[in-house]
Each structure stands twice: as C-alpha cells, then as structure tokens.
Amino acid sequence: MKLVRIEGTVGQLQINHFIGNNTKLEKCMQRFMVKDDTGTIQAVYTTICPNDSLLRNGDRVSMEARFSGVLEVRSLTKN
C-alpha cells in the first residue's frame, strides 16, 4: 500500500460506467495498463464522468497511486 509516482503511456483501456451509491453521480472506472521504461503494470482510476480526465489509449500520464496488486490511482495528470 505504499504511495508511488508513475509516468508512462496508457494502453488496453477499458471503461465501466456506474452510479455511485452515496452521491448518485455517474462514475467511470478506467482500467488500463501503464507502460514505462521498466515495464508494464495494471492500474485502476475512478472519476466522475464525463470530464477531461477520461483517458484514451496512447495518452502519456503522470500519477500517484497505491500498489495493492494493481495501482489504485489517487491523482492523475495527462502530459
């Protein structure tokens, strides 16, 4: 559960839409692989949608995440 900073390229993006239980807002769970010079790892990023933080394959990103088998992204910036 250590906080890590990752920069890389998005690939194999999958987006699932759902309605939040408490807020009743539409949310998007974005599952993707992020690739950098050291390799590739799976990441998950959930945000309210639609908005500018929806990813596309090939996007370059910087993110802070916790690792628990996959990267659970806390903050994300497109480069």
N, C-alpha and C positions, 0 to 999 in steps of 0.2 A: 504493500500500500504506500510505497514511497512516491513522493511527488517528483516527476521528471519533466524535462523540457525536450521536445522533439521538433525537428524541422524535416519536412520531406514532401513527397508527392503522393496525392490521393489516387487510389486505384480500386477496382472491384466494388464500387459504391452501390449500396442498397439502402433505400429509404422506406421506412414504415411510418404511416400516419396513425395517430390515435388521439383520443380526447382525454385530457388529464382528469383524474378523479376529483381532486380538490378544486382546481381552478376552472375546469370545464373549457379550457383553451385547447385549440388544435396544436399538437406537438408532432415533431418529426424526429424519429430515431434514425440517425445516419450511421450505418455500419460500413467500415471501409478498411482497406489495407493502406498503411503509410510506409513508403519506401524511402530510405536514405542510404548513405554510403556504407552503413554497417549491415543492412539487411531490410527485411520487411516484417511488420507486426500488425496485428488486427487492432482496430480502435473503434470506439462507440462514442457518438456525440449526440445528445438530445437537446433540442431547442424548440422554441415556439415557432411555428411556421404559418404562412410563408414569411420569410425575411431574407436579408442579404447574406446570412451565414450558411445558407444551403450550399452544399458542396457539389462539385462536378468532378468527374474523373479527369486527372491531369492537373488539378489545382495544386499549387505549392502552398503549404500551410506551416505555421508555427503554432505549437500548442503546449499547454501544461496539462498533464494527465497523471492519474494514479494507476499503477500497474497492479492488476489482480487476475492475471491470466490473459487479459486483454487490457488495452489502455482505455481507461474511463476518463474521457476528455472533460476538463473543467473549464478551460478557456481556449479559444481558437481564433487565429487571425490568418486571413488569406494574404499571401505575399504577392 
